[in-house]
Amino acid sequence: MNEKKIDVVAIVGPTASGKTALSIKMAKAFDGEIINGDSMQIYKGLDIGTAKISEEEMQGIPHHLLSFKEPTESFSVAEYQTLVREKISEIQDRGKLPIIVGGTGLYVQAVLYDFQFTKEDVDEEARKKYYEQLAQIGPEAMHSKLRELDPQTAETIHPNNTRRVIRALEMVELHGVSKASDEHNRGNIPLYNHLIIGLDMDREKLYERINLRVDLMMDQGLLEEVRSLWERGIRDVQSVQAIGYKELYAYLEGRLTLMDAIEELKQNSRRYAKRQLTYFRNKLDVEWIGNEWNKIENYSKLFNY
């Protein structure tokens, strides 16, 4: 890190690690405004299941890019990149510190580094073929196929995220290279003098926090939130593929008992946390901190304030 004053901060970490609490403390200490860095908190009506911050929790700190998309709309990381870079400029023009907060590592990387998106070729016949295979053999088998051809990319994609699995298979078929290889030389040069703070904790403690958070979400009315989306006829769209929604959709559609759906939600959340940490450690230049983060004065030196 150079001696130049930090102009953008990002707070990352696995689900349930305490990013929200730290972000409020940081924003108060360093006159900041917060930008959402979670790919699912952009959606209206997906509040409990995404652990979206409440008005009360904001404590008067301005927050940006929350709840601005309908759950039926799609959203891309390229669109996010553009919106956040605009927000960073606006916040800096007000003399404030932009603080990106979230667990979607690719979103953070796309904003802070020279991550470029190219218009990829689409072969409709190849895509149709893969969707037909998906219908025949199911998501697990399709993911196994990807793991054979492109193990590095397969490690970053959940088997249930069939759209991304199929897109990765298309990349191999169309270009003869893995999606991971295609992205290898992108997103390496920083565009800001940034600081990425990562929250870490003992794995057993993190998993315990995740399990407790799911129980709390259920007590807060997660099932009712999901039921309202389901009753509106919202199906097979990006938003309800999120963890916390797809599992309870399976319950509402009679494919799982409620107890099994909750247990699957917890398990998927724990697996996601593991994937998040892998991404942060492999792709981003993170300054990892532990439970001592609440002593905010210890971090003033990182900002050159």
Protein Blocks (a to p, Z undefined) as FASTA:
>chain_A
ZZbdcfbdcdeddehiopmmmmmmmmmmnopadddfbfklmpghilmlnopacfklnnop
acehiakbcfkbccdfklmmmmmmmmmmmmmmnopacddddjbfklmmmmmmccdcdddd
ddfklmmmmmmmmmmnojmlmmmmmmmmmmmlmmmpcfklmmlmmmmmmmmmmnopafkl
mmmmgokacfbdcddddddddfklmmmmmmmmmmmmmmnopmmmmmmmmmnopahifklm
pghjlmmmmmmnopacfklmmmmmmmmmmmmmmmmmmmmmmmpccddddfklmmmmlmmm
mnoZZ
